[in-house]
Amino acid sequence: MARGKSFRHVNMKSERLSNQELTDLITGRSGTLRAPAICRGKTLIVGYSDALYEKLFV
């Protein structure tokens, strides 16, 4: 997850987050997405990062 200048990588195989835990990570208090979200293959990126987007699309 990319957020501002911070970043959190979640390995879904080893961390075994529930649907609710994952939802809590990517949504704000109102229940809407806090940032842009892109799903490509098995990768979900939430937030905006030039470097991450470049790796994903190049």
Order of alpha helices (4+ residues) and beta strands (2+ residues): beta-beta-alpha-alpha-beta-beta-alpha
